[in-house]
Amino acid sequence: MQPLLFDAVVFDLDGTLVATDSFWLVAAERGARRATSELGLARELPTAAEWLGMVGLPLAQGIANVFRDLDDAQRDLVLRRCVEETHAALQAGGAALLDGALEVLRELSAGGVKLGIASNCSQAYLDAMLRDLSLGEFVHEARCLQSPGIASKSDMLADLLLTFDTRSAVMVGDRASDGAAARANGLPFVHIASGFAPASEAIESDATIRSLHELLPQLQRRARWISEELEALLAHGRTLGISGRSGSGKSLFARDAAQVLRARGVEAEVIAFDAFLRPEHARAATPHAAADHLAHAFDLARLEEAVLAPRRLGAPTVAGPWGSAVPAGAVLLIEGLFLADPRLAGSLDALAVLDVPGSVLEARLRAREPVPAVRERFLERFLPAQAAFEARADLRAPTRRIPAANVLGPRP
C-alpha cells in the first residue's frame, strides 16, 4: 500500500461528509411555510433542486438567490425560520453522514493525517455535527463563518493551514466555492461529484470522485507518481537533485520522495540548497554580478566541501546546519533552485526539474506569500530570472522534466 504523503486533509461539510438532504428539505420547507404565513404571502416554495442548490453556500446567500422577490427583512425571517427548523430536525436525530465518511476519516486519522472542516455554516450547526455525528472524534480543527477572524471559506483554509503548520494539504468538497477556496490557498482540490452542486455549476478540480470510498486512492496517487519518477532517476545513481522554479513544489516533492523510499526500507535524506545561502550581511558585502547570482547568494565552497565532494568519493557527508551526516549508501536528495548550473549538476547523478506553467506558479506564490512587496518581488523579478536561467542551463547530469502542476500526480 502506498503511503499517504499529505499532512492534512480539509473537508467541506454538507454534501461532502453530511447527507444534508436527510433533514434539510423537510426542515427548509417547514421554515419557509412558517415565514410566508407570518408575512401573509402567497407564493410557491422552492423546488427540491432549489433547496439543495443552497447547500454548501452561506445560507443567507442561498435564501437571497431563491427568494429574490422578497425584501431584506422578509428574507431574514425566512432564513431564521429555516434555521430554527433545521436545529429542531438535528435535535430529533435527523442528521446522517454520507456513506464512507467515518471509514475514510478513521483511516486518514490512523495514518497520522490532520483532519479539518471548513464549512459555510453557523457555529451552532458545526458544533451539532461534530457532537452528534461523531465527527469530533476524528476532526482536529473546524472552521465556519462565525469562527473568529473568518469572512470566507478561503479564510478558513488559510487559518487551518496556519494551525496545522503545513502547506501539504488537500481540500475535499462538492461545490465550485470549495475549489475556489483551495486555489486561493494554493491547494489541490478533490471534487466529490455526488454532492449538491447544480449541474450547471462549472467546477475545476485536480481529481473527481463519486463517493468518499474513492478518496484514499486519489490521495495515494501522489506516492505512486513519485515512486515511478524515482525509478527513472535512481537508474543513474543515488545523488539526486530536485529543482524547479519558486512555487514548483520541489521542497515537498523531495520530502515526499524520501518518505516513499523509507517506506520501501531504503535510507534516504534531504538537504535543502537554501541551507547554503550566505547570510544577508555577507551577500550585501559581496560584489553582485547579475550573471552569477548563484555564487553571490550561495556558499558554493561550503556545499562542495561538506556535501558534493564526499558524495563523489563515496564517503558520508559532513554534518552541519543543513542536517546530519548522510551515509554514503543512502539516497541523497538535494532540493533547490539553480541545481542545473554546471558547478552543481556535475556532482549529481540525475536531476529532476519540476515543470509547472508560469500561471500556476504565480497563483501559488500569490496564495502563500501574504506580504505584497515580497510577493511582487517574486512575481516581477525572481520568476522571470529563474525561467531565463532554466532556458540557458548547460546541463551536466541526466535530466528528467516532470510535469508537476497537479500535485496529486497525473490523472489516471
N, C-alpha and C positions, 0 to 999 in steps of 0.2 A: 504493500500500500504506500502511495506517495505521501510525504509529509505535508502538513498544512503550513504554508510559509507566511501567511498573513498574521500580524499581531492582533488585529481587531476586525470584527465584522459588525456593522451598524445596520439595524433593520428598521424599516418603516413598520408601523403597527397595523392599521386597518387595511385589510386586503393583502397583507404580506404575512403577518403572524396570526391575525384575528379574523375569524369568519364573521365579519361585521353584518352581513346580510341576515345572520341568525336572529338579530334583535332590532336592527336599525329600521328596516322597512316598516314594521308594525309600530315601533316607537315614534318614528318621524311622522307617520300618518296620523297617529293619535294626537301628537303635539300640534300638528298643523290644523287638525279639525277643531281642537280646543281654541287655538288662536283665532282662526277665522270666525268661529262662533262668537267669541268675545268681541271681535271687531265688527260684527254684523255684516260680514262679507259673504257673498255667494260666489264662489269661484271653484273651478276644478282644481283638485290637488295634483301635485306632480305624479308622473308615472313612476313605476318601479325603476326604470332605467335612469330617470332624472334624479331620484333619490340616491341611487347607487353611484351616480356620477359625482355626487358631492363627497363621497368617501375618499379620504386622503387629502382633501383640500381643507384649509381653515373653514370651519363651519359657517362663519359669517359670510365668507366669500361664496360658499356653495348656496346658501339661502339667497344671497343677492343675485346670483346667476339665474335662479329659477323663479323667484318672486319679484321680477322686475317691475311689475305693476304696482307694488306696494311702496309706501314711503319708508324712510329710515325707521321711524318709531314702530310702524306696523311690522316691518321685517324683524326688528329686535324682539318683538313679542313672539313671533313665530319661532325665532331661534331659542328664546328662553323656554318656551313650552316643549319644543323638541328635546332640549337638553334635560328638562325635568322628566319627560317620559323615558328618555334613554337611561337615566340613572335609576329610574324605577324598574326598568327591564333588567338592568345589571344586578340590582339588589335581589331581584327574583330569580337570579341564576340563568339569565338568558344568553350570556356570552359564551362563545366557544372558540377554540383555536382551530386554525386550518390544519388539515391532515399533514402530519410530518413535522409540525412546528416544534413540539417538545423533543422529538427524537433528534432533530438537527441541532437544536440548542444544546442538548445534553452532550452530543458528540463533539461539537466545537468547544464547549467548555472543558470537557475531559482532555482535549488536545491542547489546552493552555491558551486558547484564543479568548481575548477580551471581547465581551458582547455588549453592545449598546443599542438603544432605541432612540429614534428621532421621529417625533410624530406631531402633526399639526393639530393637537388636541389640547384639552384643558388638563390642569394638574390633577383634578379630582378623577377625571376619566382615566388618566395614565395610572394613578395610584390604584384604582379599582382593577385594572387589567393586570398590573404587577402582583396584586394581592390575590385576586380571585382565580386567575388562570395559571398560577404557579410560575409566571414569567420571572418574578423577582428571585426565584431560586437560582436562576442562571444568568440573568442580566446584571452586569456590573454597574452600568450607569444608564440613565434615561433622561431625555430632554423633551420638553414640549413648549408650546407658545407662551406658557406662563412661567417658564424657568427664568431665573434672574439673568438679565443682560441679553435675552434672546428675543429677536424680532422676526426670524425666518428659519426655515429648515437648514439653510446654509449656515446660519449662526450656530444651530445645534450641532452640526457636524464639526465645525471649527472648534467648538468648545469640547466636544468629545475627543477630538484628536489631541488637544492640549492636555486633557485629563488623562488620556491613555499614554501620552508622551510617545507618539509614533506617527509616521506617515505611511506605515504599512497597513493599510486598511481597505475595506471594501464596503460599499453601500448596496443594500438589497431593498428593492421597493417595487411598487406596481404602477406608479404614476410618473408622468414626464417631470413633475416638480421634484421627485426624488432624484432623477437623473441630473437635473439642473443643479441641485444642491451638491451632488457628487462632483460634477465638473467644476463648480465654483471652488471646490476644495482640492482639486487635482486628484480625485479618487476614481478608481474604476467602479462601474455601476452594473449590477446584475438585475435585469428586469424579470419580475415574476409575472408572466403573461396571463395567469389565471385570476388576476386581481380585478379591480373595478374601474380601470381606465376605459373611457368610451372608445369605441372602435375608431373614431376619427382622430384620436389623440396620437400625434407623432411622438415616438419615444426612441431616443438614441441610447444604445447600451453597448457594453463590452461583452455581454453574454445574455442569453434569454433562456429562461426555464419555464416549464409548465406547472411545476409543483416544487415544494421545498425538498422533496426527495432527490431532486436533481442538483441541489446546490453544492454539496460536497464535491462531486466530480468536477464541477465547473471551477471550484476553488483549487482543486488539485491539478488543474491544467497548468498552472504556473510551474509546479515541480516537474511535471512531465516535460514541459518545454525546456526548462533549464537543464534537465538531465540529458536531453537529446543534444543540446548545444555543447554541453561539457564533453560528450563522447567525441565530437569532432575536434574540440580544442585539445583534449588530453592525448589525442593521437600524435601530437607534436612534442609533448613533454609536460612537465609538472610546474613550470613557472609561467603563469598566465596573466595577461593584462586585461583589464575590463575598463574600457574607455567610452567616451561619448561626450556630447556637449552638456552644459548645465541643464538639469531637468530631465535628462535621458533615463535616469533610474539606475545609473551604474553602481552606486553605493549599495542599494538594496539588492541588485542583481548579484553582486559579489557576495554579500552577506548570505543570500539565499542559496547561491551555488555551493558555498562552504557547508551550509546546513544539509543540502542534498547529498553531498559527498560523505559527511559524517554519518548520515542515516544509512549509507552503504557500508560503513565501517572504514572509510578512508579518512586519514588525518588530513585536515585542511585548515588553513588560516588565511586571514585577510589583512593586508596592510594598505592603509589609505595614503596615497601620494601626498595629500594635503598635510599629512603629519610632518612633511619635509619643507613646508612653507617657511620662508625666512620670517623672523619677527618683523613687525611693522616698522620699527625704527631702523632695522638693518636694511630693509627694502628702500626706505627713504634715503639712506646714505649711499646706496649703490647706484652708479650711473645707469639709467634706464634706456637700453636700446630697444626701440619699438619692435625691431625684428627678432629680438631674443628675450621675450617676456619670460621664457622658461628659466633661463639662468639668473635673470633678475629676481624672480619671485621665489624660486625653489633652491634649496641647498643640494645641488646635484652631487657634489663631492661626498657629502654625508650619506646620501642614498646609495651611491656606488660602494662606499666602504662598508656600510652596515648591512646592505641587502643584496645588491646586484652581484658584486664580486664573490661573496660567499656562495651564492646560488650557482654561479658558473663553475666554481671549484668543487661543488658537491659537499659543501660544508653548511652547518647551521647559520642562520642569520644572527646578527648581533641584536640583543635586546635594547630597547630604548623607549622614548615616549611613543613611538609608533606601535609598540607591543612587545610581547615576549619573543624569545628566540624561536625561530621556526626550524624544526628538524629538517635535515637535508632530504629525507624521503617524503616529506609531506607535500601536498599540493599547496602552492602559494598563489593567491590571487591578489594582484596589486591593482587597486582601482583608483582612477583619477583622470583628470584632463591631460592632454598633450602626450599620452603614452606612445603615440605613433612617431614621436620625434626620434631620429636615428640614435641619439645618445641614450635612449631608453629602450626602444624597440629591439635593438640588437642584443639585449640581455634577456629578452622574453622568448619563450618557446613558441608562444602563439598569442595573438591579440584579438580580442573581441571588441568591436565598435558597435555600440547600441545606436541604431539608426531610427531617429524619431523626427517626423516632419516639424519644420520650424513653427507652424501654427500651434501644434500640440505642446512644444517646448514653451512657447510664450504663455499659453493658457496655464500650464503647470507652474511656471515661475510667478505669474500673477496670483495664483492661488496660494502659494506657500510663502511669499515674501510680503509681509504687511507694511513695510516701510517704503513709501513711494519713491524716495530718492534712490534707495538701494535697488528696488525693482526696476526702475527706469535705467539705471546703470547696466544692469544685466541685459535688458532688452535692447538698449541702444548701442552698447559698446561690447559687452562680453560675448553675446551670442554671435554677432557678425564676425568678431575676431576669431572665435572658435571655428566657425564654418570656414573661414578663409584658411586657417591652419590645416584643417582636415583636407581641404582641396589641394594643398600643395605638399602634403606629408609624403616623405620619402620612406616608405615602409620597409623595415628590415626584418620583420617577423611574419610568419603566415598569419594572414588577417581574415577574420570572419565577420562580415557585416550582418548584424542581427536586427531585423525589424522589431521594434520594441514599443510601438505606440500603444498596443494593448498589453498592459502589464499582466493580464491573466494568461497571456500566450496566444498563439494563433487559434482561431476558431476551428473546431473540428470540421 
